[in-house]
Amino acid sequence: MKLLTTSAVLLLGVATAIEPPRQPQQPTGNGTKILTWNETMVTGGFGARSVSVSWLSGGEDGQYIYRGDDGSLVLENFITGDSDTFVAADNIPADMHDYWIRGDLQKVLFATNYTKQYRHSYFADYSVLDVESGVITPLVEDQVGDIQYAEFAPAGDVIAFVRDNNLYLSKNGTISQITTDGGPDMFHAVPDWVYEEEIFGSRSTFWFSPDGEALAYLSFNETGVETFTVQYFMDNQEIAPVYPNELDLRYPKVGNARPH
């Protein structure tokens, strides 16, 4: 019993041991305070602060946009040092997932009501802000978080978007449907799972010409591709479930049918 008690005390001593005091290193600068380990490493009080910025293809050279501390979009120019509020926080949707700015800085495209799909792809609602008037208009009136992708053209008032695996164009607010046969096995302007994951590493497969007058897109026909059951561990959850969901995906393998 005495031996067991001694062992327990020793273990407790190891668990609660503290670092013995040591002589502080002499400062090498002209400061008046010696910083502790906790101040420099644990609390992160001296860590670098990063800001995510978006460089603008239009406008002045050196311009970029970032999200300010108050939630607004701030337009800055690192050459001139000028900084202005581009979109006030009150004009930004509360559940904004991402945003894109048209080349002429007249409109902003917002993605809201976000639902993740695969590594890169997601579904969302999209709305367009007129910067001058502050008016926000839905990209599609009856959208229910089902738009797969949307993008401004490089020039003009044009947005291309994908819904139900079909490609659409919104030009000056008028929507035209480009493809009509999209469905579970036919993808237009967006990749299927294997092309998203293994080939493109993105969630769209359409491209505007530099002047915005032409649009090229890829289509993928998965008819005949065998299905494969994939374990899906996360479904918009912060903690992974004990047992994953199972997804049946069109999954091409060597020697068998591939998307075409």
Secondary structure by P-SEA (a helix, b strand, c coil): caaaaaaaaaaaaaaaccccccccccccccccccccccccccccccbbbbbbbbbbcccccccccccccccbbbbbbcccccccccccccccccccccccccccccbbbbbcccccccccbbbbbbbbbcccccbbbbcccccccccccccccccccccccccccbbbbbcccbbbbcccccccccccccccccccccccccccccccccccccccbbbbbcccbbbbbbbbccccccccccbbbbbbcccccccccccc
